[in-house]
Amino acid sequence: MENNIVNKVANNARNEAEKRIIKIDTSSFEPVGKEERISTISSRENLTYWKDAWKRLKANKVAMISLYVIILITILSIVVPMVSPYSYSQQIRGDEFQRPNWKHWFGTDGLGRDLFVRVFFGTRISLGIGLVVSIMILIIGSFYGAISGLIGGKVDNIMMRLVEILYSIPVLLMIILMMVVLKEPLQQAFNKSAFLRSLSMVGPGLISIFLALSLFYWTDMARIVRGQVLSLKEQEYVTAATALGAGKLRIILKHLIPNCMGPIIVTTTFQIPSAIFTEAFMSFIGLGVDAPMASLGSLASDALNGIYSFPHLLLFPAIMISVIILAFNLLGDGLRDALDPRMRK
């Protein structure tokens, strides 16, 4: 009896539910289009930090064009002196002060040297100086700022006061003095050492530029890294690493500096054109590379004597310097936007 009552109630409930079901006419439906399917996909892919930064950098057309220009100039500065029939120091008698022609695309200087080869060789030297100096600045500034920010206290105060003292000194004047002081001892060391004489392509002039620029341009990097470390050292993973017995050097190398790579890369990108411009200025006033080696600054300096009669001698090095510095600055702006998490849409 009870089973019959339960079945009857269930059947009544099923019948009531069937009556309430709304029958839909399927003929009014259409297959989902492509746009509708795309709209249902998540608006943001699951990307890593670096993949997301690269994606946003590729979306910045100005930065990508600047990157391609830098790559093209770098390749040409390596290839052109290798495949050219002239060397950067070769003097061709009878071809002095040639204007641009099919034989000498950029013309020649007062000694008959092909300016096309010398411009790209000078570009190689200037780019090499910018790259080496930026790497040295990255190493010095990153470690200095990370140590100062991680240790804190009196050590941080002393280290930052040293940075402020260096900021108060006229940097360009100190670089000039250092290059003047270092050049003669380095020249004597090259004369006495067979190993250093084998590095004739480098020379005491370039080494003095490396040392002078590296010893005074690392302060910006140190302050940026210190600011990042002050916020990162309070994170849980740093506390966990300390609790597990990790030393300060390991914490800096494994945890702090890798998480500061965004600002470090941006700062390094801006340091390269700064170093190139400073080297060009040093070479322009006669404190740069030694003759017959050429940099863009020394080429501009050599062109001053005939600037009114032969303006092309100054035009091509000046254009190359301007293009390189502009491209690096635009690329740095793009990297800053791409590596900043706050710029994510």
CORTACOR-V96226 format. One line per field, one symbol per residue. phi: phi as a letter, one per 40 degrees, with the letter a starting at -180 (. if undefined). psi: psi as a letter, one per 30 degrees, with the letter a starting at -180 (. if undefined). burial: b if it has 24 or more other ideal C-beta (glycine too) atoms within 12 Angstrom, else e. A space follows every 50 residues. Layout:
phi->???
psi->???
burial->???
This chain:
phi->.ccccccccccccccccccccccbcccccbcccccccccccdcbccbcdc cccccccccccccccccccccccccccccdcccccbccbcbbcgbcfccd accbcbgbccbgcccccccccccccccccccccccccdcccccccccccc cggcccccccccccccccccccccccccccccccdcccccccbccccccc ccgccccccdcccccbbccccccccdcccdccccccccccccccgccccc ccccbccdcbcdcccccccccccccccccccccccgbccccccbbccccc cccccbcccbccccccccccccccccccccccccccccccccccc
psi->eeeeeeeeeeeeeeeeeeefkkkkjfffllkkleeeeeffkkfkljllee eeeeeeeffjeeeeeeeeeeeeeeeefeeefefkfklfgkkjkfgkhklk afejegalafggkkfeeeefeeeeeeeeeeeeeeeeeeeeeeeeeeeeee eabeeeeeeeeeeeeeefkjeeeeeeeeeeefeeeeeeeeefkeeeffhf fdlfeeeeeeeeeeffgfeeeeeeeeeeeeeeffleeeeeeeeggkleee eeefeeeefgfdeeeeeeeffeeeeeeeeeeeeegggblkkgkkleeeee effeeheeeiffefeeeeeeeeeeeeeeeeeeeeeeeefjfffk.
burial->eeeeeeeeeeeeeeeeeeeeeeeeeeeeeeeeeeeeeeeeeeeeeeeeee eebeebbeebeebeebbebbeebbebbeebbeebebebeeebeeeebbee eeebebbbbebebbbbbbbbbbbbbbbbbbbbbbbbbbebbbbbbbbbbb beeeebeebbeebeebeeeebeebbbebbeebbeebeeebeeeeeeeeee ebbbbbbbbbbbbbbbbbbbbbbbbbbbbbebbeeeebeebeeeeeebee bbeebbbbbbbbbbbbbbbbbbbbbbbbbbbbbbeebbbbebbbbbbbbb bbbeeeeeebebbbebbbebbebbbebbbbbbbbbbbbbeeeeee
